[in-house]
Amino acid sequence: MSDRSIIEALQREAISLDRTDSIDRIVADIGDASIVLLGEATHGTQEFYRMSSIVSGRKSLKS
């Protein structure tokens, strides 16, 4: 896979986390998965903990 095709795939598939409906999409994409992995770049950041809490809360409500 070329660098250009990798960049295009990332641009196509990346999800911006600056809107509430972004979290809705993530929760929908997770579906019934019992394990969810997030990118290493998110680890240890305030945004990661906020997003993780929101996603976990929404998954708990759907269970």
VOZA-701862 format. One record per atom (N, C-alpha, C): residue number from 1; chain; atom name; x, y, z. Coordinates in Angstrom, 1 decimal, m for minus. Example, Ala and Ser with C-alpha at 12.3 -4.5 7.8 and 13.67 -1.06 7.14 Angstrom:
<mivos>
MIVO  keba  tordren  selo       u       v       w
MIVO     1        A     N    13.2    m5.7     7.8
MIVO     1        A    CA    12.3    m4.5     7.8
MIVO     1        A     C    13.2    m3.3     7.8
MIVO     2        A     N    12.8    m2.2     7.1
MIVO     2        A    CA    13.7    m1.1     7.1
MIVO     2        A     C    12.9     0.0     7.9
</mivos>
This chain:
<mivos>
MIVO  keba  tordren  selo       u       v       w
MIVO     1        A     N     0.9    m1.2     0.0
MIVO     1        A    CA     0.0     0.0     0.0
MIVO     1        A     C     0.9     1.2     0.0
MIVO     2        A     N     0.6     2.1    m0.9
MIVO     2        A    CA     1.5     3.3    m1.0
MIVO     2        A     C     1.1     4.3     0.1
MIVO     3        A     N     2.1     5.3     0.4
MIVO     3        A    CA     1.8     6.3     1.3
MIVO     3        A     C     0.5     7.1     1.0
MIVO     4        A     N     0.4     7.4    m0.3
MIVO     4        A    CA    m0.8     8.2    m0.7
MIVO     4        A     C    m2.1     7.4    m0.4
MIVO     5        A     N    m2.1     6.1    m0.7
MIVO     5        A    CA    m3.3     5.3    m0.5
MIVO     5        A     C    m3.6     5.2     1.0
MIVO     6        A     N    m2.6     5.1     1.8
MIVO     6        A    CA    m2.8     5.1     3.3
MIVO     6        A     C    m3.4     6.4     3.8
MIVO     7        A     N    m2.9     7.5     3.3
MIVO     7        A    CA    m3.4     8.8     3.7
MIVO     7        A     C    m4.8     9.0     3.2
MIVO     8        A     N    m5.1     8.6     2.0
MIVO     8        A    CA    m6.5     8.6     1.5
MIVO     8        A     C    m7.5     7.8     2.4
MIVO     9        A     N    m7.0     6.6     2.8
MIVO     9        A    CA    m7.8     5.7     3.6
MIVO     9        A     C    m8.1     6.3     5.0
MIVO    10        A     N    m7.0     6.9     5.6
MIVO    10        A    CA    m7.2     7.6     6.9
MIVO    10        A     C    m8.1     8.8     6.8
MIVO    11        A     N    m8.0     9.6     5.7
MIVO    11        A    CA    m8.9    10.7     5.5
MIVO    11        A     C   m10.4    10.3     5.4
MIVO    12        A     N   m10.5     9.2     4.7
MIVO    12        A    CA   m11.9     8.6     4.4
MIVO    12        A     C   m12.5     8.1     5.7
MIVO    13        A     N   m11.7     7.4     6.5
MIVO    13        A    CA   m12.3     6.6     7.6
MIVO    13        A     C   m12.2     7.3     9.0
MIVO    14        A     N   m11.4     8.4     9.1
MIVO    14        A    CA   m11.2     9.1    10.4
MIVO    14        A     C   m12.5     9.7    10.8
MIVO    15        A     N   m12.7     9.7    12.1
MIVO    15        A    CA   m13.9    10.3    12.7
MIVO    15        A     C   m13.4    11.4    13.6
MIVO    16        A     N   m13.9    12.6    13.3
MIVO    16        A    CA   m13.7    13.8    14.2
MIVO    16        A     C   m14.5    13.6    15.5
MIVO    17        A     N   m13.8    13.9    16.6
MIVO    17        A    CA   m14.5    13.8    17.9
MIVO    17        A     C   m15.0    15.1    18.5
MIVO    18        A     N   m15.2    16.1    17.7
MIVO    18        A    CA   m15.6    17.4    18.2
MIVO    18        A     C   m17.1    17.6    18.2
MIVO    19        A     N   m17.8    16.6    17.8
MIVO    19        A    CA   m19.3    16.7    17.8
MIVO    19        A     C   m19.9    15.5    18.5
MIVO    20        A     N   m21.1    15.7    19.1
MIVO    20        A    CA   m21.8    14.6    19.8
MIVO    20        A     C   m22.2    13.5    18.9
MIVO    21        A     N   m22.6    13.8    17.6
MIVO    21        A    CA   m22.9    12.7    16.7
MIVO    21        A     C   m21.8    11.8    16.3
MIVO    22        A     N   m20.5    12.3    16.5
MIVO    22        A    CA   m19.4    11.5    16.3
MIVO    22        A     C   m19.3    10.3    17.2
MIVO    23        A     N   m19.7    10.6    18.5
MIVO    23        A    CA   m19.7     9.5    19.5
MIVO    23        A     C   m20.8     8.5    19.1
MIVO    24        A     N   m22.0     9.0    18.7
MIVO    24        A    CA   m23.0     8.1    18.2
MIVO    24        A     C   m22.5     7.2    17.1
MIVO    25        A     N   m21.8     7.7    16.2
MIVO    25        A    CA   m21.2     6.9    15.1
MIVO    25        A     C   m20.3     5.8    15.7
MIVO    26        A     N   m19.4     6.2    16.6
MIVO    26        A    CA   m18.5     5.3    17.2
MIVO    26        A     C   m19.2     4.2    17.9
MIVO    27        A     N   m20.2     4.5    18.7
MIVO    27        A    CA   m21.0     3.5    19.4
MIVO    27        A     C   m21.7     2.6    18.5
MIVO    28        A     N   m22.3     3.1    17.4
MIVO    28        A    CA   m22.9     2.3    16.4
MIVO    28        A     C   m21.9     1.4    15.7
MIVO    29        A     N   m20.7     1.9    15.4
MIVO    29        A    CA   m19.7     1.0    14.8
MIVO    29        A     C   m19.2    m0.1    15.7
MIVO    30        A     N   m19.2     0.2    17.0
MIVO    30        A    CA   m18.7    m0.8    18.0
MIVO    30        A     C   m19.7    m1.9    18.0
MIVO    31        A     N   m21.0    m1.6    17.9
MIVO    31        A    CA   m22.0    m2.6    17.9
MIVO    31        A     C   m22.0    m3.5    19.2
MIVO    32        A     N   m22.0    m4.8    19.1
MIVO    32        A    CA   m22.0    m5.7    20.2
MIVO    32        A     C   m20.6    m6.2    20.6
MIVO    33        A     N   m19.5    m5.5    20.1
MIVO    33        A    CA   m18.2    m5.9    20.4
MIVO    33        A     C   m17.9    m5.9    21.9
MIVO    34        A     N   m17.2    m6.9    22.4
MIVO    34        A    CA   m16.9    m7.0    23.8
MIVO    34        A     C   m15.6    m6.4    24.1
MIVO    35        A     N   m14.8    m6.2    23.1
MIVO    35        A    CA   m13.5    m5.5    23.3
MIVO    35        A     C   m13.3    m4.4    22.2
MIVO    36        A     N   m12.9    m3.2    22.7
MIVO    36        A    CA   m12.8    m2.1    21.8
MIVO    36        A     C   m11.4    m1.5    22.0
MIVO    37        A     N   m10.6    m1.3    21.0
MIVO    37        A    CA    m9.3    m0.7    21.1
MIVO    37        A     C    m9.3     0.7    20.4
MIVO    38        A     N    m8.6     1.6    21.1
MIVO    38        A    CA    m8.5     3.0    20.6
MIVO    38        A     C    m7.0     3.2    20.3
MIVO    39        A     N    m6.8     4.1    19.3
MIVO    39        A    CA    m5.4     4.4    18.9
MIVO    39        A     C    m4.5     4.9    20.0
MIVO    40        A     N    m3.3     4.5    19.9
MIVO    40        A    CA    m2.2     4.8    20.9
MIVO    40        A     C    m2.1     6.3    21.1
MIVO    41        A     N    m2.3     7.1    20.1
MIVO    41        A    CA    m2.2     8.6    20.2
MIVO    41        A     C    m3.2     9.2    21.2
MIVO    42        A     N    m4.3     8.4    21.5
MIVO    42        A    CA    m5.3     8.9    22.4
MIVO    42        A     C    m4.9     8.7    23.9
MIVO    43        A     N    m4.0     7.7    24.1
MIVO    43        A    CA    m3.7     7.3    25.5
MIVO    43        A     C    m3.1     8.4    26.3
MIVO    44        A     N    m3.7     8.6    27.5
MIVO    44        A    CA    m3.2     9.6    28.5
MIVO    44        A     C    m3.6    11.0    28.3
MIVO    45        A     N    m4.5    11.2    27.3
MIVO    45        A    CA    m5.0    12.6    27.1
MIVO    45        A     C    m6.3    12.8    27.7
MIVO    46        A     N    m6.6    14.0    28.0
MIVO    46        A    CA    m7.9    14.4    28.6
MIVO    46        A     C    m9.0    14.0    27.7
MIVO    47        A     N    m8.8    14.2    26.4
MIVO    47        A    CA    m9.9    13.9    25.4
MIVO    47        A     C   m10.2    12.4    25.4
MIVO    48        A     N    m9.1    11.6    25.6
MIVO    48        A    CA    m9.3    10.1    25.6
MIVO    48        A     C   m10.2     9.8    26.8
MIVO    49        A     N    m9.9    10.3    28.0
MIVO    49        A    CA   m10.7     9.9    29.1
MIVO    49        A     C   m12.2    10.4    29.0
MIVO    50        A     N   m12.4    11.6    28.4
MIVO    50        A    CA   m13.7    12.1    28.2
MIVO    50        A     C   m14.5    11.2    27.3
MIVO    51        A     N   m13.8    10.9    26.1
MIVO    51        A    CA   m14.5    10.1    25.1
MIVO    51        A     C   m14.8     8.7    25.6
MIVO    52        A     N   m13.8     8.1    26.3
MIVO    52        A    CA   m14.0     6.8    26.9
MIVO    52        A     C   m15.1     6.7    27.8
MIVO    53        A     N   m15.3     7.7    28.6
MIVO    53        A    CA   m16.4     7.8    29.6
MIVO    53        A     C   m17.7     7.9    28.9
MIVO    54        A     N   m17.8     8.7    27.8
MIVO    54        A    CA   m19.0     8.9    27.1
MIVO    54        A     C   m19.4     7.6    26.4
MIVO    55        A     N   m18.4     7.0    25.7
MIVO    55        A    CA   m18.7     5.7    24.9
MIVO    55        A     C   m19.1     4.6    25.9
MIVO    56        A     N   m18.4     4.5    27.0
MIVO    56        A    CA   m18.7     3.4    28.0
MIVO    56        A     C   m20.1     3.6    28.5
MIVO    57        A     N   m20.5     4.9    28.8
MIVO    57        A    CA   m21.8     5.2    29.3
MIVO    57        A     C   m22.9     4.8    28.3
MIVO    58        A     N   m22.7     5.2    27.1
MIVO    58        A    CA   m23.7     4.9    26.1
MIVO    58        A     C   m23.8     3.4    25.8
MIVO    59        A     N   m22.7     2.7    25.8
MIVO    59        A    CA   m22.7     1.2    25.6
MIVO    59        A     C   m23.4     0.6    26.8
MIVO    60        A     N   m23.3     1.1    28.0
MIVO    60        A    CA   m23.9     0.5    29.1
MIVO    60        A     C   m25.4     0.7    29.1
MIVO    61        A     N   m25.8     1.9    28.6
MIVO    61        A    CA   m27.3     2.1    28.4
MIVO    61        A     C   m27.9     1.3    27.4
MIVO    62        A     N   m27.2     0.9    26.3
MIVO    62        A    CA   m27.7     0.0    25.3
MIVO    62        A     C   m27.8    m1.4    25.6
MIVO    63        A     N   m27.0    m1.8    26.7
MIVO    63        A    CA   m26.9    m3.3    27.0
MIVO    63        A     C   m28.1    m3.7    27.8
</mivos>
